[in-house]
Amino acid sequence: MLGNENRMPKNIQDQPPDGLSLTEYDRAHMKLYLRLLDAASEGADWREVTAVLFGIDPQQDPKRARRMYEAHLARARWMTNNGYRQLVQSSQVQNKTD
């Protein structure tokens, strides 16, 4: 389902931002958010997802792995419902200034 070529960068925090504003962390981790959403829609096991995308062994640290998975998936879902609007707006502003 998930391959090692999909491993994300090592700068992933245990807890993503949880505010109502799009952050640089969100922008830098768009690919991660998309992969999480894809994996969830495919019914991938969270343990496999955390091993591949976060580089965490869920058997060694299951609580941390599960927390990271749930927190980042929640942020990815927030992006699809809210954050994308801010991304589009900032992109439109950037295009006007170019």
N, CA, C and O of each residue as an XYZ file, in Angstrom:
392
protein
N       0.827     -1.186      0.000
C       0.000      0.000      0.000
C       0.876      1.257      0.000
O       0.749      2.115     -0.873
N       1.752      1.349      0.977
C       2.662      2.489      1.064
C       4.074      1.974      0.842
O       4.453      0.923      1.361
N       4.844      2.716      0.072
C       6.220      2.321     -0.161
C       7.190      3.246      0.534
O       6.831      4.359      0.917
N       8.417      2.792      0.698
C       9.428      3.609      1.364
C       9.752      4.879      0.603
O      10.265      5.833      1.189
N       9.463      4.913     -0.701
C       9.708      6.131     -1.475
C       8.816      7.275     -1.013
O       9.043      8.428     -1.378
N       7.814      6.963     -0.220
C       6.894      7.980      0.282
C       7.281      8.514      1.651
O       6.548      9.316      2.230
N       8.421      8.084      2.177
C       8.843      8.543      3.502
C       9.001     10.057      3.486
O       9.535     10.631      2.537
N       8.538     10.674      4.524
C       8.538     12.129      4.621
C       9.832     12.631      5.258
O      10.596     11.848      5.821
N      10.072     13.933      5.168
C      11.265     14.512      5.783
C      11.290     14.282      7.290
O      10.262     14.006      7.908
N      12.475     14.399      7.863
C      12.657     14.145      9.291
C      12.221     15.304     10.181
O      12.251     15.167     11.404
N      11.823     16.424      9.621
C      11.459     17.584     10.435
C       9.991     17.576     10.859
O       9.402     18.631     11.095
N       9.420     16.410     10.950
C       8.023     16.290     11.367
C       7.954     16.382     12.888
O       8.637     15.645     13.599
N       7.132     17.285     13.365
C       6.942     17.443     14.807
C       5.951     16.400     15.312
O       5.138     15.880     14.547
N       6.026     16.106     16.584
C       5.061     15.168     17.161
C       3.646     15.723     17.080
O       2.688     14.978     16.873
N       3.524     17.014     17.241
C       2.215     17.666     17.231
C       2.215     18.772     16.176
O       2.999     19.714     16.285
N       1.358     18.681     15.162
C       1.282     19.766     14.179
C       0.583     20.978     14.793
O       0.032     20.881     15.889
N       0.599     22.100     14.108
C      -0.129     23.272     14.606
C      -1.610     22.925     14.765
O      -2.142     22.077     14.049
N      -2.254     23.585     15.701
C      -3.685     23.323     15.864
C      -4.511     24.602     15.850
O      -5.685     24.600     16.220
N      -3.894     25.679     15.423
C      -4.604     26.952     15.352
C      -5.496     27.036     14.131
O      -5.610     26.089     13.353
N      -6.119     28.178     13.981
C      -7.048     28.399     12.876
C      -6.395     29.073     11.681
O      -7.078     29.434     10.722
N      -5.085     29.244     11.730
C      -4.367     29.882     10.626
C      -3.398     28.903      9.987
O      -2.782     28.080     10.662
N      -3.279     29.009      8.686
C      -2.312     28.234      7.931
C      -0.912     28.652      8.361
O      -0.631     29.843      8.489
N      -0.039     27.687      8.584
C       1.313     27.978      9.057
C       2.358     27.520      8.043
O       2.047     26.815      7.083
N       3.587     27.932      8.273
C       4.690     27.458      7.432
C       4.847     25.948      7.571
O       5.198     25.266      6.608
N       4.590     25.431      8.758
C       4.644     23.981      8.961
C       3.629     23.303      8.046
O       3.946     22.301      7.405
N       2.419     23.839      7.982
C       1.399     23.273      7.095
C       1.870     23.287      5.648
O       1.754     22.287      4.939
N       2.394     24.409      5.219
C       2.869     24.534      3.836
C       3.981     23.527      3.546
O       4.014     22.916      2.478
N       4.875     23.364      4.495
C       6.014     22.462      4.305
C       5.606     20.994      4.340
O       6.348     20.134      3.864
N       4.441     20.700      4.895
C       4.030     19.309      5.064
C       2.771     18.944      4.270
O       2.048     18.017      4.636
N       2.518     19.669      3.196
C       1.354     19.379      2.344
C       1.392     17.944      1.820
O       0.378     17.246      1.822
N       2.557     17.516      1.378
C       2.669     16.157      0.841
C       2.318     15.131      1.922
O       1.624     14.151      1.653
N       2.797     15.360      3.124
C       2.474     14.467      4.236
C       0.965     14.425      4.458
O       0.384     13.348      4.592
N       0.339     15.580      4.495
C      -1.110     15.639      4.706
C      -1.856     14.876      3.604
O      -2.803     14.140      3.882
N      -1.425     15.057      2.368
C      -2.081     14.354      1.259
C      -1.902     12.847      1.370
O      -2.838     12.085      1.127
N      -0.696     12.418      1.736
C      -0.446     10.981      1.880
C      -1.276     10.395      3.025
O      -1.790      9.281      2.923
N      -1.400     11.155      4.113
C      -2.226     10.686      5.227
C      -3.684     10.540      4.810
O      -4.333      9.549      5.141
N      -4.189     11.519      4.091
C      -5.575     11.447      3.619
C      -5.770     10.276      2.668
O      -6.775      9.570      2.748
N      -4.813     10.067      1.768
C      -4.888      8.925      0.850
C      -4.880      7.608      1.616
O      -5.694      6.721      1.358
N      -3.955      7.492      2.555
C      -3.841      6.253      3.328
C      -5.119      5.987      4.118
O      -5.595      4.853      4.173
N      -5.668      7.027      4.724
C      -6.910      6.860      5.493
C      -8.059      6.436      4.586
O      -8.860      5.578      4.955
N      -8.140      7.032      3.406
C      -9.238      6.679      2.494
C      -9.089      5.260      1.953
O     -10.076      4.621      1.588
N      -7.844      4.769      1.904
C      -7.589      3.400      1.452
C      -7.736      2.384      2.578
O      -7.676      1.177      2.345
N      -7.928      2.875      3.791
C      -8.059      1.971      4.929
C      -6.736      1.405      5.416
O      -6.706      0.343      6.039
N      -5.641      2.104      5.138
C      -4.323      1.636      5.566
C      -4.242      1.600      7.090
O      -4.809      2.453      7.772
N      -3.546      0.625      7.601
C      -3.347      0.502      9.038
C      -2.471      1.649      9.528
O      -1.435      1.939      8.928
N      -2.878      2.299     10.609
C      -2.146      3.459     11.121
C      -0.706      3.113     11.460
O       0.176      3.965     11.358
N      -0.457      1.857     11.867
C       0.911      1.445     12.214
C       1.814      1.455     10.984
O       2.964      1.888     11.050
N       1.284      0.978      9.870
C       2.056      1.007      8.626
C       2.305      2.450      8.194
O       3.402      2.796      7.754
N       1.293      3.272      8.322
C       1.399      4.678      7.930
C       2.473      5.381      8.749
O       3.308      6.093      8.193
N       2.460      5.188     10.062
C       3.457      5.871     10.894
C       4.860      5.356     10.621
O       5.822      6.124     10.662
N       4.985      4.077     10.346
C       6.309      3.531     10.038
C       6.853      4.120      8.743
O       8.021      4.502      8.670
N       6.009      4.193      7.732
C       6.460      4.659      6.421
C       6.578      6.178      6.359
O       7.613      6.701      5.947
N       5.543      6.882      6.759
C       5.537      8.333      6.588
C       6.294      9.083      7.675
O       6.938     10.095      7.396
N       6.224      8.599      8.909
C       6.884      9.298     10.006
C       8.230      8.688     10.378
O       9.023      9.311     11.084
N       8.489      7.474      9.903
C       9.744      6.815     10.259
C       9.785      6.383     11.714
O      10.859      6.312     12.313
N       8.631      6.097     12.282
C       8.529      5.691     13.687
C       8.140      4.218     13.745
O       7.271      3.769     12.998
N       8.779      3.480     14.624
C       8.410      2.089     14.835
C       7.245      2.055     15.822
O       7.442      2.296     17.013
N       6.043      1.762     15.349
C       4.882      1.792     16.235
C       4.906      0.697     17.301
O       4.168      0.778     18.283
N       5.739     -0.317     17.122
C       5.845     -1.350     18.151
C       6.707     -0.871     19.317
O       6.476     -1.256     20.463
N       7.693     -0.036     19.028
C       8.560      0.478     20.087
C       7.913      1.625     20.850
O       8.113      1.755     22.058
N       7.145      2.451     20.165
C       6.530      3.617     20.805
C       5.106      3.803     20.273
O       4.825      4.767     19.561
N       4.210      2.872     20.625
C       2.860      2.909     20.045
C       2.052      4.149     20.417
O       1.288      4.652     19.593
N       2.205      4.649     21.636
C       1.423      5.825     22.037
C       1.837      7.049     21.234
O       0.989      7.790     20.736
N       3.134      7.255     21.112
C       3.633      8.403     20.344
C       3.227      8.277     18.877
O       2.768      9.242     18.266
N       3.399      7.083     18.322
C       3.061      6.865     16.914
C       1.581      7.142     16.667
O       1.224      7.804     15.692
N       0.739      6.645     17.532
C      -0.707      6.837     17.359
C      -1.087      8.314     17.511
O      -1.906      8.830     16.750
N      -0.485      8.992     18.501
C      -0.749     10.428     18.704
C      -0.340     11.235     17.479
O      -1.081     12.106     17.023
N       0.846     10.940     16.949
C       1.321     11.668     15.765
C       0.396     11.428     14.584
O       0.034     12.359     13.865
N       0.020     10.176     14.391
C      -0.870      9.835     13.287
C      -2.192     10.582     13.413
O      -2.630     11.239     12.469
N      -2.818     10.484     14.564
C      -4.129     11.113     14.749
C      -4.054     12.634     14.652
O      -4.926     13.262     14.053
N      -3.013     13.227     15.242
C      -2.885     14.688     15.221
C      -2.648     15.203     13.805
O      -3.254     16.193     13.392
N      -1.771     14.535     13.061
C      -1.481     14.992     11.701
C      -2.648     14.711     10.756
O      -2.915     15.497      9.847
N      -3.336     13.601     10.967
C      -4.515     13.323     10.143
C      -5.607     14.352     10.429
O      -6.288     14.804      9.507
N      -5.778     14.719     11.675
C      -6.763     15.756     12.013
C      -6.389     17.078     11.340
O      -7.260     17.784     10.833
N      -5.103     17.410     11.335
C      -4.675     18.660     10.684
C      -4.875     18.556      9.174
O      -5.266     19.533      8.536
N      -4.614     17.402      8.605
C      -4.841     17.212      7.171
C      -6.318     17.401      6.839
O      -6.658     18.008      5.823
N      -7.176     16.891      7.680
C      -8.618     17.070      7.456
C      -9.018     18.528      7.637
O      -9.881     19.027      6.914
N      -8.402     19.216      8.594
C      -8.658     20.646      8.768
C      -8.264     21.392      7.499
O      -8.964     22.307      7.065
N      -7.144     20.997      6.909
C      -6.686     21.641      5.672
C      -7.717     21.478      4.562
O      -7.948     22.412      3.793
N      -8.335     20.315      4.468
C      -9.308     20.100      3.389
C     -10.590     20.879      3.617
O     -11.289     21.213      2.660
N     -10.906     21.170      4.859
C     -12.139     21.891      5.170
C     -11.953     23.389      5.342
O     -12.875     24.157      5.067
N     -10.787     23.818      5.787
C     -10.573     25.224      6.117
C      -9.272     25.801      5.563
O      -9.273     26.837      4.899
N      -8.189     25.129      5.840
C      -6.872     25.669      5.516
C      -6.644     25.933      4.042
O      -5.912     26.852      3.678
N      -7.273     25.122      3.186
C      -7.061     25.312      1.754
C      -7.510     26.694      1.301
O      -6.930     27.264      0.377
N      -8.533     27.231      1.939
C      -9.013     28.570      1.564
C      -7.915     29.607      1.780
O      -7.693     30.479      0.940
N      -7.240     29.499      2.904
C      -6.147     30.423      3.194
C      -5.002     30.226      2.203
O      -4.354     31.191      1.796
N      -4.758     28.990      1.823
C      -3.713     28.696      0.849
C      -4.052     29.323     -0.497
O      -3.191     29.930     -1.135
N      -5.289     29.180     -0.930
C      -5.731     29.769     -2.198
C      -5.650     31.288     -2.135
O      -5.162     31.922     -3.070
N      -6.120     31.869     -1.053
C      -6.082     33.329     -0.911
C      -4.652     33.850     -0.947
O      -4.377     34.850     -1.610
N      -3.746     33.191     -0.249
C      -2.356     33.658     -0.244
C      -1.720     33.476     -1.612
O      -0.865     34.267     -2.010
N      -2.130     32.443     -2.333
C      -1.625     32.225     -3.683
C      -2.119     33.316     -4.625
O      -1.368     33.788     -5.479
N      -3.371     33.716     -4.474
C      -3.923     34.782     -5.314
C      -3.225     36.105     -5.041
O      -2.940     36.860     -5.971
N      -2.949     36.389     -3.788
C      -2.233     37.617     -3.433
C      -0.836     37.583     -4.032
O      -0.365     38.582     -4.575
N      -0.175     36.440     -3.935
C       1.176     36.294     -4.487
C       1.164     36.504     -5.999
O       2.054     37.164     -6.536
N       0.174     35.954     -6.685
C       0.083     36.112     -8.138
C      -0.138     37.564     -8.537
O       0.356     37.999     -9.577
N      -0.865     38.312     -7.734
C      -1.106     39.726     -8.033
C       0.154     40.561     -7.875
O       0.313     41.577     -8.551
N       1.047     40.143     -6.990
C       2.269     40.918     -6.758
C       3.394     40.519     -7.699
O       4.395     41.230     -7.796
N       3.250     39.404     -8.388
C       4.307     38.955     -9.329
C       4.228     39.674    -10.652
O       5.037     39.416    -11.544
